[in-house]
Amino acid sequence: MYPNNQSCQQNRFPGALESGILRRQFLGQATGIGGLALASLIGETANGNTTKPGENLPANLLAKNPHFAPRAKAMISLFMHGGPSHVDLLDPKPELSRMHGKEYKGDVGYSFIKRASKTLFGSPFKFAKHGKCGTEVSELLPWASRIVDDICVIRSMHTGHNGHEVSIRYFHGGIAGVTGRPTMGSWLVYGLGNPSHRLPAYMVLGDPAGHPVDGASNWSSGFMPPIYQGTVLRPTEPRILDLDPPKEIRGAPQARDLAFLAKINQIHMRSNQGKASRPDPELEARIASFELAAYMQDAAREAFDLTQESEYIRKLYGLDQAKTRSYGERCLIARRLVERGVRFVQLFLGGQPWDNHDNLKGTLSDICSQTDQPSAALVMDLKQRGLLDTTIVHWGGEIGRLPVCEGELSATTGRDHNGQGFSIWLAGGGIKPGMTYGATDEVGHRAAVNVVNPNDFQATILNQFGLDHSKLIWYQNGRAEQLTAGTKPRIIKDILV
């Protein structure tokens, strides 16, 4: 125990403030994630002084004004790796069913040539109209059918590439197949800053089954400083390891350590600034993460505590069922995060469970049964809380599936990749509800009407956040970079309120 900061410094680290050379020694002895946080963001120092959350954040994380008035404040992306089969879920094709078993006369691009087939494969699942809008949805999505009046189904997505990674990078980073680029979440945080200061602006909820295809590239900050990358949460409790400091340093001892560390950090930052035109981005990112860590000792624990939710909400998300519990928990946490000011939340599944090359009937049914109820519950819950007006929800993958079978047509037939035409849906944040947009051809192979590529999608999302995609620029080695760099994008005004 030390009565004040001066005693702490003299007794434990004499001369550290004067020389600055013992900073690493202090960091090595400080314990717990809170022991690595700046005292200025703890809100309490040993002298009793207080600061407001975010008061000393780096300028590039402070909340910024958008280019124009926004409709959306937050976004939750339910990314479905592997390529959900649009012709079996959201894009009914009576002609495909009528032509089932016959040869397709058009050209087909295959990913697996040895299993290539031109035999048309009509969907084994029934479609029906739902809601006031009459949008047709597959029997595999009974919960999605309940929210059709709140969502916009885009049936004309197109990447032009059949591969997973190439299309994933197009969706996330703006250029097909190119690695090392910031993802959309990073661009949003760069453009708008962090409105929370107690939680990261960009958070990623993973799956107990492991990382999705393409791993950390899905939430990378690319050539931007790591301060803008997604913060990945563990898929099960504890969502963040080592959140609590050891009992022996909690309270006043920790506050004194943090107050001292704040001074050392400031000295170290100033010394680095003297050697360069701007602070070291790696150092700045690390300090910012430590700042957040201090507040997250309380804020994160509270945000992840699902016992605060009513029994009705827990059942709505499917937490009472083994099949839906895992994804339901993450959807519910996503709602709690945007409710607390988090800007962008991504939910991923392990691997690519929508990659239904074999046994479409079984594998597609299985992944739908895990995700359909929680996904729809998220939209319902946001709406009933008045949050859907300012929160965009995105559901969809990087590609779709071909209308022909893969291999021989049989009871265990699957579908190969199709980046030429597929479906996603959007809800909230100024997106027009209860509508479908665009269309594929008569068998669902290619986007044919109002084609939408990932850059169009990105430009439209940025627009809803009040950002002009052409003005959101990062200069990398003297070169102007944009998220929407792959093509000349358009804002899809027809789907906006």
C-alpha positions in Angstrom: 0.0 0.0 0.0 1.3 3.4 -0.9 -0.3 6.7 0.3 0.2 8.5 -3.0 1.8 8.3 -6.5 5.0 9.8 -5.3 5.5 7.1 -2.7 4.7 4.4 -5.2 7.3 5.7 -7.6 10.0 6.2 -5.1 9.6 2.8 -3.4 9.1 0.7 -6.4 10.6 2.4 -9.5 13.1 5.2 -8.4 14.1 7.5 -11.2 11.8 5.9 -13.7 10.0 9.2 -14.5 13.1 11.1 -14.9 14.9 8.7 -17.2 12.0 6.9 -18.8 14.2 3.8 -19.1 12.3 1.6 -16.6 9.0 1.7 -18.4 9.4 -1.9 -19.6 10.3 -3.0 -16.1 7.1 -1.5 -14.8 5.1 -3.2 -17.6 6.7 -6.4 -16.8 5.7 -6.2 -13.1 2.2 -4.8 -13.6 -0.3 -7.7 -13.5 -3.8 -8.2 -15.0 -5.2 -6.6 -18.1 -6.3 -3.6 -16.0 -2.7 -3.1 -14.9 -1.8 -2.3 -18.5 -4.4 0.5 -18.9 -3.9 4.2 -18.8 -5.0 5.7 -15.5 -6.5 8.7 -17.3 -9.2 6.4 -18.6 -9.8 4.6 -15.3 -11.8 7.6 -14.1 -10.1 7.5 -10.8 -6.6 8.1 -9.7 -4.9 7.8 -6.3 -5.3 11.5 -5.9 -9.0 11.3 -6.4 -9.0 13.1 -9.8 -11.4 12.0 -12.4 -11.6 12.2 -16.2 -14.4 11.5 -18.6 -14.3 8.3 -20.7 -12.4 8.9 -23.9 -11.0 12.3 -22.8 -7.5 11.3 -23.6 -8.1 8.9 -26.5 -5.9 9.4 -29.6 -7.4 11.9 -31.9 -8.0 9.2 -34.6 -10.4 7.4 -32.3 -12.5 10.4 -31.2 -16.0 10.5 -32.5 -16.1 12.4 -35.8 -18.8 14.1 -37.8 -20.1 12.3 -40.9 -20.1 14.0 -44.3 -23.9 14.4 -44.0 -26.8 13.4 -41.7 -26.8 9.6 -41.2 -29.6 7.2 -41.0 -27.6 4.5 -39.3 -25.5 4.6 -36.2 -24.5 0.9 -36.0 -24.4 -2.3 -38.1 -24.5 -6.0 -37.3 -23.2 -8.2 -40.1 -24.3 -11.8 -39.9 -21.8 -13.2 -42.4 -22.6 -16.7 -43.7 -19.3 -18.1 -45.0 -19.5 -20.7 -47.7 -22.2 -19.4 -50.0 -25.9 -19.9 -48.9 -27.9 -21.5 -51.7 -30.2 -18.7 -52.9 -32.3 -20.9 -55.1 -33.1 -23.0 -52.0 -33.6 -20.2 -49.6 -34.6 -16.7 -50.9 -34.9 -16.9 -54.7 -37.6 -19.3 -55.9 -37.2 -20.5 -59.4 -40.3 -22.4 -60.8 -38.6 -22.8 -64.1 -35.7 -24.6 -62.4 -38.1 -26.9 -60.8 -39.9 -27.5 -64.1 -36.5 -28.3 -65.8 -35.3 -30.6 -63.0 -33.1 -33.3 -64.4 -32.7 -31.7 -67.8 -29.6 -30.4 -69.3 -28.7 -26.7 -68.8 -28.0 -25.1 -72.2 -26.0 -22.1 -70.9 -22.3 -21.8 -70.0 -21.3 -22.7 -66.4 -18.2 -21.9 -64.5 -17.2 -24.7 -62.1 -14.9 -24.7 -59.1 -14.7 -28.5 -59.1 -14.2 -29.6 -62.7 -14.0 -33.3 -61.9 -17.6 -33.2 -60.5 -18.9 -30.8 -63.2 -22.5 -31.4 -64.4 -25.0 -29.5 -66.5 -28.0 -31.4 -65.0 -30.4 -28.8 -63.6 -31.3 -29.4 -59.9 -34.7 -28.1 -58.9 -34.9 -27.1 -55.2 -36.2 -29.9 -53.0 -37.7 -27.3 -50.7 -41.0 -25.6 -50.9 -41.4 -21.8 -51.1 -44.4 -19.7 -50.0 -45.4 -16.1 -49.8 -45.3 -14.4 -46.4 -46.1 -11.1 -44.8 -48.0 -8.1 -46.2 -45.3 -7.7 -48.9 -45.7 -11.3 -50.1 -42.0 -12.1 -50.3 -41.4 -15.8 -51.1 -39.2 -17.6 -48.6 -38.1 -21.3 -48.4 -39.6 -23.6 -45.8 -36.0 -23.9 -44.4 -36.4 -20.3 -43.1 -39.6 -20.3 -41.0 -38.3 -17.5 -38.8 -37.0 -15.3 -41.6 -40.6 -15.6 -43.1 -41.8 -13.8 -40.0 -39.7 -10.7 -40.7 -40.1 -10.3 -44.4 -42.0 -7.1 -43.9 -38.9 -5.7 -42.1 -36.2 -6.7 -44.5 -35.1 -6.0 -48.1 -34.0 -9.1 -50.0 -31.5 -8.4 -52.7 -31.6 -11.2 -55.3 -29.1 -9.8 -57.7 -25.7 -9.9 -55.9 -22.7 -10.6 -58.1 -19.0 -10.9 -57.5 -18.1 -12.4 -60.8 -15.8 -14.9 -59.0 -16.7 -18.4 -57.8 -14.0 -18.8 -55.2 -14.5 -18.2 -51.5 -11.5 -16.1 -50.6 -11.6 -13.9 -53.6 -15.2 -13.0 -53.0 -14.8 -12.7 -49.2 -12.0 -10.1 -49.8 -14.2 -8.3 -52.3 -17.0 -8.0 -49.7 -14.8 -7.1 -46.8 -11.9 -5.2 -48.3 -13.4 -3.8 -51.6 -11.2 -5.4 -54.2 -11.6 -9.0 -55.2 -8.9 -11.4 -54.1 -6.6 -8.7 -52.7 -5.2 -9.2 -49.2 -3.9 -6.6 -46.8 -6.7 -4.2 -47.1 -8.8 -2.7 -44.3 -12.3 -4.2 -43.9 -15.5 -2.2 -43.9 -15.6 -2.1 -40.1 -12.1 -0.5 -40.1 -13.2 2.1 -42.6 -16.3 2.9 -40.5 -14.2 3.4 -37.3 -11.6 5.4 -39.3 -14.4 7.6 -40.7 -16.5 8.0 -37.6 -14.4 7.2 -34.6 -15.5 5.4 -31.5 -18.8 6.7 -29.8 -18.5 4.3 -26.8 -15.0 4.7 -25.3 -15.9 2.0 -22.8 -16.0 -0.7 -25.5 -14.2 -1.2 -28.8 -16.0 0.4 -31.8 -15.5 -2.7 -33.9 -16.1 -6.1 -32.4 -16.1 -9.7 -33.8 -18.0 -12.6 -32.4 -16.5 -15.9 -33.4 -17.7 -19.5 -33.4 -16.7 -22.4 -31.1 -16.0 -24.4 -34.2 -13.1 -22.1 -35.0 -12.2 -19.2 -37.3 -14.1 -18.6 -40.6 -12.4 -19.2 -43.9 -9.7 -16.5 -44.5 -9.2 -16.1 -40.8 -8.2 -12.7 -39.5 -8.4 -11.1 -42.9 -12.1 -10.9 -42.3 -11.6 -8.2 -39.6 -8.1 -6.8 -40.5 -7.3 -3.1 -40.5 -4.9 -3.9 -43.4 -2.6 -0.9 -44.2 -4.4 1.2 -41.6 -3.0 1.2 -38.0 -4.1 -1.7 -35.9 -6.1 0.7 -33.8 -8.9 0.3 -36.4 -9.0 -3.5 -36.5 -11.8 -5.7 -35.1 -11.6 -6.8 -31.5 -12.2 -10.6 -31.4 -14.2 -12.1 -28.6 -13.9 -15.6 -27.5 -16.9 -17.7 -28.7 -17.7 -19.0 -25.2 -17.4 -17.6 -21.6 -15.2 -16.0 -20.6 -15.5 -13.9 -23.7 -12.4 -12.0 -22.8 -9.6 -13.7 -20.8 -7.9 -12.1 -17.8 -10.5 -9.3 -17.6 -10.1 -9.1 -13.8 -6.9 -8.0 -12.0 -5.6 -10.2 -9.2 -7.3 -9.6 -5.9 -4.1 -8.3 -4.3 -3.9 -5.3 -6.6 -7.6 -4.4 -7.0 -8.8 -1.0 -5.8 -6.3 1.7 -4.6 -3.1 -0.2 -5.4 -4.2 -0.7 -9.0 -5.3 3.0 -9.3 -1.9 4.1 -8.1 -0.1 1.8 -10.5 -2.2 3.1 -13.3 -1.6 6.8 -12.4 2.1 6.2 -12.5 1.9 4.2 -15.7 0.0 7.1 -17.3 2.8 9.4 -16.7 5.4 7.0 -18.1 3.2 6.4 -21.2 3.0 10.1 -21.8 6.8 10.5 -21.5 7.4 7.6 -23.8 4.9 8.9 -26.4 6.4 12.4 -26.4 9.9 10.9 -26.8 8.7 8.9 -29.8 7.0 11.9 -31.3 10.3 13.8 -31.2 11.8 11.2 -33.5 9.1 11.1 -36.1 6.4 13.3 -37.6 3.7 11.4 -35.8 3.3 8.8 -33.0 4.2 5.2 -33.7 0.9 3.6 -34.9 1.8 0.3 -33.2 2.4 2.0 -29.9 -0.6 4.2 -30.3 -2.8 1.1 -31.0 -1.4 -0.8 -28.0 -2.0 2.2 -25.6 -5.5 2.6 -26.9 -6.2 -1.1 -26.4 -5.0 -0.8 -22.8 -7.2 2.2 -22.3 -10.2 0.3 -23.4 -9.1 -2.7 -21.3 -9.4 -0.6 -18.1 -13.0 0.4 -18.8 -13.9 -3.0 -20.2 -13.3 -4.5 -16.7 -16.8 -3.3 -16.0 -18.4 -2.4 -19.3 -17.6 -5.7 -21.1 -18.6 -7.9 -18.1 -22.0 -6.2 -18.0 -22.5 -6.3 -21.8 -21.9 -10.1 -22.0 -24.1 -10.9 -19.0 -27.1 -12.5 -20.6 -28.6 -13.3 -17.2 -29.9 -9.8 -17.3 -32.2 -10.7 -20.1 -35.8 -11.8 -19.6 -36.9 -15.3 -20.1 -39.0 -14.1 -23.1 -35.9 -12.7 -24.8 -33.8 -15.7 -24.1 -36.4 -18.0 -25.7 -36.8 -15.6 -28.6 -33.2 -16.0 -29.5 -33.3 -19.8 -29.0 -31.2 -19.9 -25.9 -33.4 -22.6 -24.5 -32.6 -25.0 -27.4 -29.3 -26.8 -27.9 -29.4 -26.3 -31.7 -29.7 -22.5 -31.6 -28.1 -21.6 -28.2 -24.6 -20.8 -29.4 -25.6 -18.6 -32.3 -28.4 -17.2 -30.3 -26.1 -16.1 -27.6 -23.9 -14.3 -30.0 -26.9 -12.5 -31.7 -28.1 -11.4 -28.4 -24.7 -10.1 -27.4 -24.5 -8.2 -30.7 -27.8 -6.5 -29.8 -26.4 -5.6 -26.3 -23.2 -4.3 -27.9 -24.9 -1.9 -30.3 -27.2 -0.9 -27.5 -24.1 0.2 -25.6 -22.6 2.2 -28.5 -20.5 -0.3 -30.4 -20.4 0.9 -34.0 -19.8 -2.4 -36.0 -20.3 -6.0 -34.9 -19.5 -9.1 -37.1 -20.7 -12.6 -36.4 -18.9 -15.4 -38.1 -19.3 -19.2 -38.3 -16.5 -21.7 -38.1 -15.1 -22.7 -41.5 -17.7 -22.4 -44.2 -20.9 -24.4 -43.2 -22.9 -23.0 -46.1 -20.5 -24.7 -48.6 -23.0 -27.5 -49.5 -21.2 -29.5 -52.1 -22.7 -32.8 -50.9 -26.0 -33.8 -49.3 -27.7 -30.4 -49.8 -30.9 -31.6 -48.2 -29.2 -32.5 -44.9 -26.4 -30.0 -44.6 -28.4 -26.9 -45.7 -31.2 -27.9 -43.4 -28.8 -28.3 -40.5 -27.1 -24.9 -40.8 -30.5 -23.2 -41.3 -31.8 -24.7 -38.1 -28.9 -23.3 -36.2 -29.1 -19.7 -37.5 -32.6 -18.9 -38.8 -34.3 -18.3 -35.4 -31.5 -16.2 -33.8 -31.0 -14.1 -37.0 -34.7 -13.2 -37.2 -34.9 -12.7 -33.4 -32.2 -10.1 -33.7 -34.3 -8.1 -36.1 -37.5 -8.5 -34.0 -35.7 -7.5 -30.8 -34.0 -4.4 -32.3 -37.4 -3.4 -33.7 -39.3 -3.7 -30.4 -36.6 -1.7 -28.7 -36.6 1.1 -31.2 -33.1 0.3 -32.4 -33.8 -1.0 -35.8 -34.3 2.5 -37.2 -30.6 3.3 -36.6 -29.1 -0.2 -36.8 -28.4 -2.0 -40.1 -28.6 -5.8 -40.0 -26.9 -7.7 -42.9 -27.4 -11.4 -43.6 -25.5 -13.1 -46.4 -22.5 -14.9 -47.7 -19.8 -14.2 -50.3 -21.3 -16.3 -53.1 -24.3 -18.5 -53.9 -24.7 -22.0 -55.5 -25.2 -23.2 -59.0 -28.6 -24.3 -60.4 -27.0 -27.5 -61.6 -26.1 -30.5 -59.4 -22.6 -31.3 -58.5 -21.7 -34.8 -59.6 -24.6 -37.2 -60.2 -28.2 -36.2 -59.5 -29.2 -38.2 -56.5 -30.7 -38.0 -53.0 -27.3 -36.7 -51.7 -26.6 -34.2 -54.5 -25.0 -30.8 -53.6 -24.3 -27.6 -55.5 -21.0 -26.0 -56.6 -20.0 -22.3 -56.1 -21.8 -19.5 -57.9 -20.5 -15.9 -57.7 -22.6 -14.9 -60.8 -25.8 -14.4 -58.9 -27.0 -14.8 -55.3 -29.1 -13.3 -52.5 -28.6 -11.4 -49.3 -30.9 -9.4 -47.0 -30.7 -6.1 -45.2 -32.8 -4.5 -42.5 -33.0 -1.2 -40.6 -30.9 1.9 -40.7 -33.0 3.5 -43.5 -33.2 0.4 -45.7 -36.6 0.1 -47.3 -38.5 -2.8 -45.6 -40.8 -5.4 -47.1 -39.3 -5.5 -50.6 -37.2 -7.5 -53.0 -34.7 -6.0 -55.3 -33.1 -7.3 -58.5 -33.4 -10.7 -60.0 -31.4 -13.6 -61.4 -32.2 -15.4 -64.6 -35.0 -18.0 -64.9 -32.9 -20.7 -63.3 -31.0 -18.6 -60.8 -27.6 -18.8 -62.4 -26.7 -15.1 -63.1 -27.8 -11.8 -61.8 -29.9 -10.3 -64.6 -31.8 -7.3 -63.3 -30.4 -4.5 -61.2 -27.0 -6.2 -60.6 -25.4 -5.3 -57.3 -21.7 -5.9 -56.6 -19.9 -5.7 -53.3 -18.7 -2.1 -54.0 -22.3 -1.0 -54.6 -23.2 -2.7 -51.3 -20.3 -0.9 -49.5 -21.1 2.5 -51.0 -24.7 2.1 -49.9 -23.8 1.1 -46.3 -21.4 4.0 -46.0 -24.1 6.3 -47.3 -26.4 5.2 -44.6 -23.8 6.1 -42.0 -23.5 9.6 -43.5 -20.3 8.9 -45.4 -19.6 9.7 -49.0 -17.5 6.7 -50.3 -15.6 8.9 -52.7 -14.5 11.2 -49.9 -13.6 8.5 -47.4 -9.9 8.3 -48.3 -6.8 6.9 -46.6 -3.4 7.9 -48.1 -1.1 4.9 -48.1 2.5 5.7 -49.3 1.1 8.8 -51.1 -1.6 6.9 -52.8 -5.3 7.7 -52.2 -7.1 4.5 -51.1 -10.9 3.9 -50.7 -13.0 1.0 -49.5 -14.9 1.0 -52.8 -11.8 0.8 -55.0 -12.6 -2.3 -57.0 -15.2 -0.7 -59.4 -17.1 2.5 -59.9 -19.8 1.9 -57.4 -23.4 3.2 -57.2 -25.5 3.8 -54.2 -28.6 1.6 -54.5 -31.2 4.3 -53.9 -34.1 2.1 -54.8 -33.7 0.2 -51.5 -33.4 3.3 -49.3 -36.3 4.9 -47.4 
